[in-house]
Amino acid sequence: MNSKSPLNVDLHCHSSVSDGVLAPAVLAERASRNGVDVWSLTDHDELSGLAEAGRAARELGMVFIPGVEVSTTWANQTVHVVGLNVDVNNAVLQDGLNGIRAGRIGRAREMACRLEAQGVAGSYEGALRYAGNPGLLSRTHFARFMVEQGLCKGMQDAFDKYLGDGKPGYVRVHWSSLGQAVSWILAAGGRAVLAHPGRYMYTPTQFGALFDDFKQLGGQGIEVVTGSHRPDQYRQYADIARQYGFLASRGSDFHAPGESRIDLGAMPALPPGLTPVWHDWV
């Protein structure tokens, strides 16, 4: 690493163990080719890809930060919390994630039934073809199937027509609570980071309550620069980080080549005046 240049840090992406398409080691190779110095794999509610990812990352000369993205429900919406630098062997974290995954299977079957009623046949089996881990079948896998079948122009079109909140194929599920997710991450020695806040559909008052709750529960960071944010939102959430005293995180939220909005390591640097979440790790 060149100590005179800012580190290229990417602390949010997904492999085929959850809803990405690349195996953990292949994802590590892509991150390294793209100049990433510090990298984390943060699969949804799943830790099983971290051993492979860590081995590959270290062989490629990257600093590896074990991570996970935990699904929570707050004010009737799904909110994601990224746990960084977690102990993958921690029983509290493992048990919590096991409980979340158990609810995903029933949700996927109900989604398939609703899509069938909309004329989308064979969606459960079709989505399974895209899932490296059948226990983590998600909306993303269904969307890929519908794009393959020519029913949607692209992934966003599938969510806009069928899979987004309130759409015909959407199935609401109660994930862990925000407090549970943060407590599991803290028990595993990690830092809890609120993922891509710009994606949530809350009022300003609700956002204020979310940030207050998250901080009081022990949340320490917020994603500022992410592939899920527009450039104007980088500035917006940099201001939020300063206001609440959050550490700032940076991550592509990469899922697949040609599908994700931004590639691994391709985000701009954090805005000035922020303390990076990785400040004492590297």
Sequence and secondary structure as in RCSB ss.txt:
>XXXX:A:sequence
MNSKSPLNVDLHCHSSVSDGVLAPAVLAERASRNGVDVWSLTDHDELSGLAEAGRAARELGMVFIPGVEVSTTWA
NQTVHVVGLNVDVNNAVLQDGLNGIRAGRIGRAREMACRLEAQGVAGSYEGALRYAGNPGLLSRTHFARFMVEQG
LCKGMQDAFDKYLGDGKPGYVRVHWSSLGQAVSWILAAGGRAVLAHPGRYMYTPTQFGALFDDFKQLGGQGIEVV
TGSHRPDQYRQYADIARQYGFLASRGSDFHAPGESRIDLGAMPALPPGLTPVWHDWV
>XXXX:A:secstr
  TTS   EE  B  TTTT SS HHHHHHHHHHTT SEE    BT  TTHHHHHHHHHHTT EE  EEEEEEEET
TEEEEEEEES  TT HHHHHHHHHHHHHHHHHHHHHHHHHHHTT TTHHHHHHTT SSGGG  HHHHHHHHHHTT
SSSSHHHHIIIIISTTSTT      EEHHHHHHHHHHTT EEEE  GGG    HHHHHHHHHHHHHHT  EEEEE
ETTS HHHHHHHHHHHHHHT EEEEE  B STTTSSS TT S    TT  BTTTTT 
